[in-house]
């Protein structure tokens, strides 16, 4: 079995032990199988084991039947659920179909409305384009009429003879009617009426100077007036006057030119120019509106107030205006040499000269200058008559007082002599 030359003793012994263990296991297994077979035979012969086998067979049969019953119930339940689900799905499909149909109707309706809206928008767009085209043609025609009016003269175009109102059917603002300016501007609750064209133009806030600026005041008042004296401000105004008048005279004869020196924002630096004709004012408006001067863009407006006398504050030139710089009437600079000034200045000057002359006439001694008054001799005669009359009256009074004193002294003497006696 084991060739001697093939293995050594150590290897031979190891193999022998292995086979020996194998034989031992085989013998043990045979004994175990025999023992098990014997026990099995004894159990098969035992009535209790036979009863247990029958019970096990019945139990297994019952478990199989129970499993089959549960499976059938689950299958029936699943079928019912499936049928209900199918029914619900079909109902859902019907609802979805109805919803799709309703949505399609709504989409069709929305599309139709959108198409109608687009059609209306297109019609409105075409109408606006047509209106813009007509407006442009009308504007070109009006511009041509204005240019013809400015070049060749004639009557004022009809489309310019209109009035612009801020609050129609409201009471007229009295200050705007008198001065063409309101401290509430266009937010005023009353009606501001502006002419479409006029021979008077106004340029708001055209003239600027630091002395006219209304700075914030403290408890001690504002000291911005101390920065410049009046003659410095007036010299600055004269430069502005000659600069602006020279340019504005190119478009027509100027009758009145006034610049406001008010400190209020709605009147500060407003320039009023009255031309001889509406044509000249329109030329000036067309030239200066939107033009730049001193880093400021000009906004020219037409205005028409009742009269210069009502617009200009008459107490300003005599320094008696109670409102001062806050007055809502026009406080205007006196133009150099009274050029382009309202006759109000000449009347005020004549009035002032007459008052000075009257003061001169009532001096105690005649002044060395000659007084050129046509009523000079008559006023002297009347004064001399009044002086003589007053002197004679004072003499009469003195004589009467002397006579009464002499009478009283005589009566006193007589009474005293009687008492002594």
GUDO-666451 format. One line per field, with one value per residue (C-alpha): residue number from 1; residue in one letter; z negated, y, x. Coordinates in steps of 0.05 Angstrom, whole numbers, plus 32768, in hexadecimal, padded with zeros to 4 digits. Example, Ala and Ser with C-alpha at 12.3 -4.5 7.8 and 13.67 -1.06 7.14 Angstrom:
BEGIN
resi: [1, 2]
resn: [A, S]
z: [7F64, 7F71]
y: [7FA6, 7FEB]
x: [80F6, 8111]
end
This chain:
BEGIN
resi: [1, 2, 3, 4, 5, 6, 7, 8, 9, 10, 11, 12, 13, 14, 15, 16, 17, 18, 19, 20, 21, 22, 23, 24, 25, 26, 27, 28, 29, 30, 31, 32, 33, 34, 35, 36, 37, 38, 39, 40, 41, 42, 43, 44, 45, 46, 47, 48, 49, 50, 51, 52, 53, 54, 55, 56, 57, 58, 59, 60, 61, 62, 63, 64, 65, 66, 67, 68, 69, 70, 71, 72, 73, 74, 75, 76, 77, 78, 79, 80, 81, 82, 83, 84, 85, 86, 87, 88, 89, 90, 91, 92, 93, 94, 95, 96, 97, 98, 99, 100, 101, 102, 103, 104, 105, 106, 107, 108, 109, 110, 111, 112, 113, 114, 115, 116, 117, 118, 119, 120, 121, 122, 123, 124, 125, 126, 127, 128, 129, 130, 131, 132, 133, 134, 135, 136, 137, 138, 139, 140, 141, 142, 143, 144, 145, 146, 147, 148, 149, 150, 151, 152, 153, 154, 155, 156, 157, 158, 159, 160, 161, 162, 163, 164, 165, 166, 167, 168, 169, 170, 171, 172, 173, 174, 175, 176, 177, 178, 179, 180, 181, 182, 183, 184, 185, 186, 187, 188, 189, 190, 191, 192, 193, 194, 195, 196, 197, 198, 199, 200, 201, 202, 203, 204, 205, 206, 207, 208, 209, 210, 211, 212, 213, 214, 215, 216, 217, 218, 219, 220, 221, 222, 223, 224, 225, 226, 227, 228, 229, 230, 231, 232, 233, 234, 235, 236, 237, 238, 239, 240, 241, 242, 243, 244, 245, 246, 247, 248, 249, 250, 251, 252, 253, 254, 255, 256, 257, 258, 259, 260, 261, 262, 263, 264, 265, 266, 267, 268, 269, 270, 271, 272, 273, 274, 275, 276, 277, 278, 279, 280, 281, 282, 283, 284, 285, 286, 287, 288, 289, 290, 291, 292, 293, 294, 295, 296, 297, 298, 299, 300, 301, 302, 303, 304, 305, 306, 307, 308, 309, 310, 311, 312, 313, 314, 315, 316, 317, 318, 319, 320, 321, 322, 323, 324, 325, 326, 327, 328, 329, 330, 331, 332, 333, 334, 335, 336, 337, 338, 339, 340, 341, 342, 343, 344, 345, 346, 347, 348, 349, 350, 351, 352, 353, 354, 355, 356, 357, 358, 359, 360, 361, 362, 363, 364, 365, 366, 367, 368, 369, 370, 371, 372, 373, 374, 375, 376, 377, 378, 379, 380, 381, 382, 383, 384, 385, 386, 387, 388, 389, 390, 391, 392, 393, 394, 395, 396, 397, 398, 399, 400, 401, 402, 403, 404, 405, 406, 407, 408, 409, 410, 411, 412, 413, 414, 415, 416, 417, 418, 419, 420, 421]
resn: [X, X, X, X, X, X, X, X, X, X, X, X, X, X, X, X, X, X, X, X, X, X, X, X, X, X, X, X, X, X, X, X, X, X, X, X, X, X, X, X, X, X, X, X, X, X, X, X, X, X, X, X, X, X, X, X, X, X, X, X, X, X, X, X, X, X, X, X, X, X, X, X, X, X, X, X, X, X, X, X, X, X, X, X, X, X, X, X, X, X, X, X, X, X, X, X, X, X, X, X, X, X, X, X, X, X, X, X, X, X, X, X, X, X, X, X, X, X, X, X, X, X, X, X, X, X, X, X, X, X, X, X, X, X, X, X, X, X, X, X, X, X, X, X, X, X, X, X, X, X, X, X, X, X, X, X, X, X, X, X, X, X, X, X, X, X, X, X, X, X, X, X, X, X, X, X, X, X, X, X, X, X, X, X, X, X, X, X, X, X, X, X, X, X, X, X, X, X, X, X, X, X, X, X, X, X, X, X, X, X, X, X, X, X, X, X, X, X, X, X, X, X, X, X, X, X, X, X, X, X, X, X, X, X, X, X, X, X, X, X, X, X, X, X, X, X, X, X, X, X, X, X, X, X, X, X, X, X, X, X, X, X, X, X, X, X, X, X, X, X, X, X, X, X, X, X, X, X, X, X, X, X, X, X, X, X, X, X, X, X, X, X, X, X, X, X, X, X, X, X, X, X, X, X, X, X, X, X, X, X, X, X, X, X, X, X, X, X, X, X, X, X, X, X, X, X, X, X, X, X, X, X, X, X, X, X, X, X, X, X, X, X, X, X, X, X, X, X, X, X, X, X, X, X, X, X, X, X, X, X, X, X, X, X, X, X, X, X, X, X, X, X, X, X, X, X, X, X, X, X, X, X, X, X, X, X, X, X, X, X, X, X, X, X, X, X, X, X, X, X, X, X, X, X, X, X, X, X, X, X, X, X, X, X, X, X, X, X, X, X, X]
z: [8000, 7FEF, 8019, 7FEC, 801B, 8027, 7FE1, 7FA6, 7F61, 7F4B, 7F86, 7F82, 7F39, 7F49, 7F7F, 7F53, 7F1C, 7F4E, 7F67, 7F20, 7F0E, 7F4C, 7F39, 7EF2, 7F0E, 7F3D, 7F05, 7ED8, 7F10, 7F1D, 7ED3, 7ED3, 7F11, 7EF3, 7EB2, 7ED8, 7F02, 7EC4, 7EA1, 7EE0, 7EE3, 7E9A, 7EA6, 7EE2, 7EB7, 7E80, 7E82, 7E65, 7E9C, 7ECF, 7EB0, 7EB0, 7EFA, 7F0A, 7EE3, 7F07, 7F4A, 7F37, 7F1F, 7F5E, 7F87, 7F5E, 7F68, 7FB2, 7FB5, 7F8A, 7FB6, 7FF3, 7FD3, 7FBF, 8005, 8024, 7FF6, 8006, 804F, 804A, 8023, 8056, 808E, 806C, 8061, 80A9, 80C1, 8096, 80AE, 80F6, 80E9, 80C8, 80FF, 8134, 810D, 8106, 8150, 815E, 812F, 814F, 8193, 817D, 815D, 819D, 81C5, 8195, 8197, 81E2, 81E2, 81B2, 81DB, 8219, 81F4, 81DA, 821F, 823C, 8207, 8212, 825C, 8251, 8220, 8251, 8287, 825A, 8248, 8291, 82A1, 8267, 827F, 82C6, 82AA, 8280, 82BB, 82E4, 82AD, 82A6, 82F1, 82F1, 82B5, 82D7, 8316, 82EC, 82C6, 8307, 8321, 82E0, 82E2, 832A, 8316, 82DC, 8309, 833D, 8305, 82EB, 8331, 8354, 831A, 831E, 82ED, 82B4, 82C5, 82A8, 8285, 825A, 8242, 820A, 81BE, 8192, 814F, 8115, 80EF, 811C, 80FA, 80BC, 80A3, 80C4, 809B, 808C, 8085, 80C5, 80E9, 80D0, 80D2, 80FE, 80C4, 8088, 804C, 8052, 809C, 80C4, 8084, 8070, 8062, 808D, 80D8, 80FC, 8141, 8173, 81B9, 81F5, 8210, 81F6, 81FF, 81B9, 81A9, 8166, 8158, 8111, 80E6, 811F, 80F6, 80BC, 8087, 8043, 8020, 803A, 8022, 7FE7, 7FB9, 7F78, 7F3D, 7EF6, 7EB5, 7EC6, 7F0C, 7F4F, 7F5E, 7FA9, 7FB7, 7F95, 7FCA, 7FFF, 7FFC, 8024, 8056, 8064, 8072, 809E, 80C5, 80D1, 80E9, 8119, 8139, 8140, 815A, 8192, 81A4, 81A9, 81C7, 8200, 8212, 820B, 8234, 8271, 8276, 826E, 824B, 81FF, 81DB, 8193, 8174, 812A, 80FD, 80B9, 807C, 804E, 8021, 8028, 8055, 8084, 8093, 8088, 80C6, 80F3, 8133, 8153, 819A, 81BE, 8209, 8236, 825E, 8253, 828E, 826C, 822C, 8252, 8274, 8231, 8213, 824C, 8245, 81FA, 81E4, 81D4, 81DE, 81AB, 8185, 814D, 8147, 8140, 8174, 817E, 817B, 819E, 8193, 81AD, 8179, 8179, 8139, 8130, 812B, 8115, 80E0, 80BD, 80C5, 80AA, 8060, 805A, 8014, 8028, 8045, 8008, 7FDA, 7FB8, 7FCC, 7F8B, 7FA8, 7FBC, 7FE5, 7FD8, 7FFF, 8035, 8063, 8092, 8072, 80B0, 80BA, 80D3, 811A, 812C, 8145, 813F, 8181, 8193, 8152, 8141, 813A, 80F0, 80E4, 8105, 80DE, 809E, 80AF, 80BD, 807D, 8056, 8077, 8066, 801E, 801B, 803B, 8009, 7FD0, 7FEF, 7FF2, 7FA7, 7F93, 7F63, 7F93, 7FDE, 7FFB, 802A, 8066, 8091, 8089, 80CB, 80B6, 80E1, 80A2, 807E, 8076, 8067, 8030, 8013, 8013, 7FF1, 7FBD, 7FAF, 7FA8, 7F77, 7F50, 7F4D, 7F39, 7F01, 7EE8, 7EE6, 7EC1, 7E8E, 7E84, 7E76, 7E44, 7E20, 7E1E, 7E02, 7DCC, 7DB9, 7DB3, 7D86, 7D5A, 7D52, 7D40, 7D0C, 7CED, 7CE8, 7CC6, 7C95, 7C83, 7C77, 7C4B, 7C22, 7C17, 7BFE, 7BCD, 7BB1, 7BA8]
y: [8000, 8030, 8028, 802C, 8055, 808A, 80A6, 80AF, 8097, 80DB, 80E2, 809A, 80A2, 80E2, 80BE, 8083, 80AE, 80D0, 808E, 8076, 80B4, 80A8, 8061, 8077, 80AC, 8079, 8048, 807D, 8093, 804B, 8043, 8085, 8072, 802F, 8050, 8082, 804B, 8023, 8060, 806E, 8029, 802C, 8070, 8055, 801C, 804E, 8065, 80AA, 80B8, 80A2, 80D1, 810A, 80FD, 80FF, 8141, 815E, 814A, 8169, 81A9, 81AF, 81A3, 81D8, 820A, 81FD, 8206, 8245, 8262, 8252, 8273, 82B2, 82B4, 82AF, 82E6, 8312, 8304, 8314, 8353, 8367, 835A, 8385, 83BC, 83B5, 83BA, 83F8, 8415, 8408, 8429, 8465, 8469, 8468, 849F, 84C6, 84BE, 84D8, 8514, 8520, 851E, 854F, 857B, 8578, 8589, 85C3, 85D9, 85D6, 8600, 8632, 8634, 8640, 8676, 8695, 8691, 86B2, 86E8, 86F1, 86F6, 8729, 874F, 874E, 8765, 879F, 87AF, 87AF, 87DB, 880A, 8809, 881A, 884F, 886D, 886B, 888C, 88C0, 88CB, 88D2, 8904, 8927, 892A, 8946, 8978, 898A, 8993, 89BE, 89E6, 89ED, 8A05, 8A37, 8A4F, 8A55, 8A7B, 8AA7, 8AB4, 8AC2, 8AE8, 8AFE, 8B03, 8AEB, 8ABD, 8A73, 8A5A, 8A1E, 8A4D, 8A74, 8A43, 8A44, 8A0E, 8A02, 89D9, 89D1, 89E0, 89F3, 8A0B, 8A53, 8A7A, 8A82, 8ACD, 8ACF, 8AA9, 8AD6, 8B14, 8AFC, 8ABC, 8A97, 8A71, 8A57, 8A14, 8A0E, 89E0, 89BB, 89F6, 89E5, 8A1F, 8A28, 8A42, 8A5C, 8A62, 8A7E, 8A56, 8A92, 8AD8, 8B15, 8B0A, 8AD0, 8ABB, 8A92, 8A76, 8A78, 8A94, 8AC5, 8AA7, 8AC7, 8AAF, 8AEB, 8AD4, 8A8C, 8A7A, 8A55, 8A33, 8A63, 8A57, 8A77, 8AB6, 8ABC, 8AB4, 8AD7, 8AC9, 8B12, 8B26, 8B01, 8B35, 8B7D, 8B99, 8BBE, 8B7E, 8B58, 8B92, 8B93, 8B48, 8B55, 8B8B, 8B5B, 8B28, 8B5F, 8B76, 8B2E, 8B14, 8B52, 8B55, 8B0D, 8B16, 8B56, 8B2D, 8B11, 8B50, 8B92, 8B8B, 8BB6, 8B9F, 8B75, 8B65, 8B35, 8B20, 8B26, 8B00, 8ACA, 8A9B, 8A5F, 8A6C, 8AB4, 8AB2, 8AC9, 8AC7, 8AF0, 8B11, 8B2C, 8B51, 8B57, 8B88, 8B50, 8B08, 8AF5, 8B0E, 8AEA, 8AA9, 8AB0, 8ABA, 8A7F, 8A51, 8A67, 8A67, 8A2C, 89F3, 8A1E, 8A1D, 8A59, 8A57, 8A0B, 8A0E, 89F9, 8A2E, 8A20, 8A58, 8A62, 8A93, 8ABC, 8AF1, 8B16, 8B50, 8B88, 8B97, 8BC6, 8B8D, 8B5D, 8B89, 8B98, 8BE4, 8BE7, 8BC3, 8C00, 8C2A, 8BF1, 8BEF, 8BAA, 8B88, 8B42, 8B4F, 8B18, 8AEA, 8B16, 8AF2, 8B2F, 8B3F, 8B60, 8B73, 8B91, 8BD8, 8BD4, 8BFC, 8C41, 8C29, 8C04, 8BD8, 8BEA, 8BF1, 8C3A, 8C2A, 8C3B, 8C7F, 8C8E, 8C78, 8CA3, 8CE0, 8CD4, 8CCF, 8D0E, 8D34, 8D1E, 8D35, 8D78, 8D82, 8D76, 8DA8, 8DDD, 8DD9, 8DE5, 8E1F, 8E3B, 8E37, 8E04, 8E1E, 8DF7, 8E14, 8DF6, 8DEC, 8DEB, 8E0E, 8E1D, 8E39, 8E82, 8E6E, 8E3E, 8E76, 8EA7, 8E75, 8E66, 8EB0, 8EBC, 8E83, 8E9D, 8EE4, 8ECA, 8E9F, 8ED9, 8F08, 8ED3, 8ECB, 8F18, 8F19, 8EE2, 8F05, 8F47, 8F24, 8F02, 8F45, 8F67, 8F2F, 8F33, 8F7F, 8F78, 8F43, 8F6D, 8FAA, 8F82, 8F65, 8FAA, 8FC5, 8F8B, 8F92, 8FDD, 8FCE, 8F9C, 8FCD, 9002]
x: [8000, 8037, 8076, 80B2, 80DB, 80A6, 809B, 80C6, 80B1, 8096, 806A, 8054, 8040, 8017, 7FF1, 7FE5, 7FC8, 7F9B, 7F7F, 7F76, 7F4D, 7F24, 7F15, 7F03, 7ED1, 7EB3, 7EA8, 7E89, 7E5B, 7E45, 7E35, 7E0F, 7DE7, 7DD7, 7DC1, 7D96, 7D78, 7D68, 7D49, 7D22, 7D07, 7CF4, 7CD1, 7CAC, 7C93, 7C7F, 7C34, 7C43, 7C75, 7C43, 7C0F, 7C41, 7C50, 7C06, 7BFF, 7C3B, 7C1E, 7BDB, 7BFE, 7C25, 7BE7, 7BC2, 7BFB, 7BFA, 7BAF, 7BB3, 7BE9, 7BBF, 7B82, 7BA9, 7BC7, 7B82, 7B66, 7BA1, 7B98, 7B4D, 7B5D, 7B91, 7B5F, 7B2C, 7B60, 7B76, 7B2E, 7B23, 7B65, 7B51, 7B0F, 7B30, 7B63, 7B2D, 7B07, 7B48, 7B54, 7B0F, 7B1B, 7B5F, 7B3F, 7B0A, 7B40, 7B69, 7B2C, 7B1C, 7B64, 7B63, 7B23, 7B43, 7B83, 7B59, 7B32, 7B73, 7B91, 7B54, 7B55, 7BA0, 7B96, 7B5E, 7B8A, 7BC4, 7B95, 7B7E, 7BC6, 7BD8, 7B9D, 7BB0, 7BF8, 7BE2, 7BB4, 7BEC, 7C1B, 7BE5, 7BDA, 7C25, 7C2A, 7BF0, 7C0E, 7C51, 7C31, 7C0A, 7C49, 7C6F, 7C36, 7C34, 7C80, 7C7B, 7C45, 7C70, 7CAD, 7C84, 7C69, 7CAF, 7CCB, 7C94, 7C68, 7C1D, 7BE9, 7BFA, 7BEB, 7BAA, 7BC9, 7BF2, 7BB5, 7BA7, 7BAC, 7BC9, 7BA8, 7BC3, 7B81, 7B45, 7B03, 7B2A, 7B32, 7B6A, 7BA9, 7BAE, 7BFA, 7C06, 7BD5, 7BFB, 7C44, 7C42, 7C63, 7C48, 7C6E, 7C49, 7C5D, 7C2E, 7C1A, 7BEF, 7BA6, 7B8F, 7B91, 7BCF, 7BBE, 7BF8, 7BF0, 7C05, 7C2B, 7C35, 7C62, 7C7E, 7CAD, 7CC8, 7D07, 7D02, 7D42, 7D6B, 7D94, 7DBC, 7DE7, 7DFD, 7DDD, 7D99, 7DA0, 7D74, 7DA3, 7D8F, 7D88, 7DA0, 7D89, 7DB1, 7D94, 7DB5, 7DF7, 7DFA, 7DE7, 7E29, 7E51, 7E3F, 7E2B, 7DF2, 7E1E, 7E45, 7E05, 7DED, 7E2E, 7E27, 7DDF, 7DF6, 7E27, 7DEE, 7DBF, 7DED, 7DFF, 7DB7, 7D96, 7DC9, 7DB7, 7D6B, 7D69, 7D7C, 7D36, 7D0C, 7D03, 7D00, 7CCE, 7CD9, 7D10, 7D0E, 7D35, 7D19, 7D45, 7D15, 7D31, 7CF6, 7D01, 7CC6, 7CDE, 7D29, 7D4D, 7D0F, 7D1B, 7CDE, 7CE5, 7CAD, 7CB6, 7C93, 7C72, 7C5D, 7C87, 7CC7, 7CB4, 7CA9, 7CED, 7D0E, 7CE8, 7CFD, 7D46, 7D4F, 7D24, 7D53, 7D91, 7DC9, 7DE3, 7E16, 7E11, 7DC5, 7D90, 7D5B, 7D11, 7CEA, 7CA0, 7C6C, 7C47, 7C11, 7C00, 7BD0, 7C03, 7C4A, 7C2F, 7C0A, 7C45, 7C7D, 7C7F, 7C7A, 7C98, 7CD9, 7CFC, 7CEF, 7D06, 7CC3, 7CAA, 7C92, 7C9E, 7CE6, 7D07, 7CCB, 7C9B, 7C72, 7C72, 7CAB, 7CE7, 7D0F, 7D54, 7D56, 7D70, 7DAE, 7D99, 7D51, 7D57, 7D1C, 7CFA, 7CB1, 7C9A, 7C8F, 7CD9, 7CD3, 7C94, 7CB5, 7CF2, 7CC6, 7CA0, 7CE1, 7CFC, 7CBC, 7CC0, 7D09, 7CF7, 7CBE, 7CEF, 7D1E, 7CE7, 7CDB, 7D23, 7D31, 7D64, 7D66, 7D96, 7DCB, 7DB0, 7D7A, 7D35, 7D13, 7CCB, 7C97, 7C6E, 7CAA, 7C92, 7C4A, 7C62, 7C8E, 7C55, 7C27, 7C5C, 7C68, 7C1D, 7C17, 7C52, 7C36, 7BF2, 7C10, 7C39, 7BFE, 7BD6, 7C0E, 7C10, 7BC6, 7BCC, 7C05, 7BDF, 7BA1, 7BCB, 7BEA, 7BA7, 7B8B, 7BC9, 7BC3, 7B79, 7B88, 7BBF, 7B91, 7B5A, 7B8C, 7BA6, 7B60, 7B4E, 7B8D, 7B81, 7B3A, 7B54, 7B87, 7B51]
end
